[in-house]
Amino acid sequence: MTTYTITLQNCAFFARHGVHDEEEFLGQRFFVDAELDVVAGEALESDSIDDTVNYGIAFTVIEQIVTGKRRYLIEALALDIAKGLCQRFPQVRRAKITVRKPNAPVPGVLDFVQVSVEHFA
């Protein structure tokens, strides 16, 4: 069996996730990385986009989830993205999703808070 990995790196979206009311009211940018382990099937031999994970569609799946309903935890957001990608693309066997929140409400200076979730289909 042949597998390969598709990575979408630093996808940016404006959304309103977080525990605090200000986060819902103001919103902010979130950044998502998706690392997808894919069972090749016929995709590499056929050289057909219909046989693989179309990363344009994968981006749209991520976007719909991130910009959809509010989540309090970026951990929950990452898991929803992983499950959504595995559901949309049955050839994905593992989805590792990383969500970065640059403007996390913490009492100090930092570049971002980041959470990674791995989901196995």
N, C-alpha and C positions, 0 to 999 in steps of 0.2 A: 504494500500500500504506500502510495506517495502522498505526502502532505506538503503544504507551503503556508507561508504566513503573509497576510496582508496587513499593513499598518496605515492607519489614518492618523496623522500627527498634528496636534495643536489646532483642532477644529474649534472655532470661536463662535460663541452665541451669547446673546443678551437674554437674561432670564431673571427670575425673582425667587430663587431658592434660599432657604435659611430659616432659622428659628425666630429671629427678631422681626418685629413689625417693619422696621426701617428697611430691611432687606427686601421685603415684599413691595413696599412702597417705592423705593428708589430703583431696585434692580441693579444688576451689574453683569459684567462679562464673566463667562465661564469658559474654560478650555478643556477639551476632551481629546484623549488619545485612545484609539481602539486598535488592539492587536488581536487579529483573528487567525487562528489555526484552522486551515481548510483541508478537507480530504479532496484530493485532486480529481478523483473520478476520471472523466474523459477530458477535462478542461485543458490540460497541458498538451494533449495530443490533438484535440480538435481546434485549438487556438480560437475558441468561440467565447464571446462574452456571456452568452446564454448558459454556459456550463460552469461559470465561476461566480464569485461574489462581485457583483457590479458595485464598485466603490462609490459611484455617484448615487446609487440607490442607498447604499449603506450610510452615506453622509446624510441623506434625507431622513432616514430612520432615526439617526442620532439627533438631528435637528428637531424633529417632531417631538421626541421624548423630552429633550432639554427645554424646549420652549413651550411645552404643554403644561400639565398641572404642576403646581408648586410642591416641592418636597422640602422637608425641614433638614434632612441630612443629605450631604453629597454622596455618602455611602449608598443610600437608597437609590439615588439618581443613577449612580454607576451600575448598580445591579439591574435596574430597569433597562438601561441601555444594553447591557450584556444579554439579558433575556430577550429583548426585542430583536437584536441582531441574530441571535440563534434561532428564534422563531421564524424570522423572515428568510433566513438562508440555512436550510437544513444541512448543508455540507460543512458548516462551521462546527467544529468539535470543541473549541475553547475560545472564549472571548475574555480578554483582559482589558478592562476599561479603567482609565485613569481620568479623574476629574480634578481640575485645578481651580481654586477660588482665590483670585488675587487680593480681593478686598475683604478678607475675613475679619470679623469684628473681634480682634484680640488686643489686649493692652500692651502693644509693643509693635516694633517694626519688623516686617518680614516680606519676602517676595510674594509668597502664596502659601495656601494650605492645599495639600494634595492627598487624595485617597485613591487607592487602586483596589479593584475587585476582580477576581477571576471566577468565571462561571464555566462549567463543563456541561456540554449538551449530551 
